Amino acid sequence: MKTQKWIKLAFVALAAGVILQSCSKEEGLIPQDDLSVNPTFTVRPDFATLDTRPADVIAQFQVVETNPVKLDAAAKAGKYALVIGISDYAGTANDLQYCDDDAMDWKAELQSEGYSVTSLLDGNATKAAIESAINTLASQSIAGNEIAFIYSGHGSKGNIISADLYYISSSWFKTKFSAATSTKMMFSFDACQIGAMATDLKATGRVIAVASNKTVYSYDGDATMKNGVFTYYQMEGFSKQNYIYFEPDCDYAITNMLAWAKKNRVRVAPSYSDSYAGYFDL
């Protein structure tokens, strides 16, 4: 009986140890909305948590419905890209750190690969400007053309946020590109809660990289990185690891962002969706 009692006590102690260990790991994470304990990086939070406008006003700033973009059969054959980076939003409380830097770094990378790049930065990336630029890019997505889209800025529940504070949804993006016949298209989003883009934009011939899933945040790196964390490792993959394909670069960015998050005790969920046959060379 004594032996059975000691076995039972040992089992209880072991179970308690596992529970405590699990709790200590969870408690070791810095809450997504409280980064005061580590000032070397900043969160790109769910924009809805910052949006102080009345609910009826916010409802008027939701961009969901649209129509497919008609393809331009006369579009010149080539490689076309649109990069958007917004650090300077309407209202100083809404500003971010390095989103415009992310866009400019992507612009330089894509131009080096032969893309014709249109860029919208900060206050120029309004809802109207984004819609116009997306319409142009989508119209060029005919068979034979190569298409790239980059966004860095605020996100919220599958929406990107324009400089003038419109929520532009993943379903809007899906519809805009639904008529595309290009079989070589890449998208990259460095924003929080942006995972729905990887689902809604998925189609044959596309690779979609996202810095977060549908619930967690993305982050701006420190002053030595001068990029969003996800973008920083994407750029490092190209410049230091000499990747020529997008998929290995995504793998590198994901691995290193996860390691960065573990070191800094935050939760991240970068990923990518790959429906391109073979490896996607920029």
MOWO-V336029 format. One record per helix or strand of 2 or more residues. SS is the DSSP state (@ for helix, = for strand). FROM is the first residue (numbers start at 1). TO is the last residue. Records with the same first field share a line. If there is no record, write none. Layout:
SS=FROM-TO + FROM-TO
This chain:
@=2-27 + 47-49 + 55-60 + 92-94 + 99-112 + 122-124 + 127-139 + 170-176 + 196-200 + 229-239 + 246-264
==42-44 + 62-63 + 79-85 + 116-121 + 146-152 + 155-156 + 159-161 + 167-169 + 185-190 + 206-210 + 218-220 + 271-274
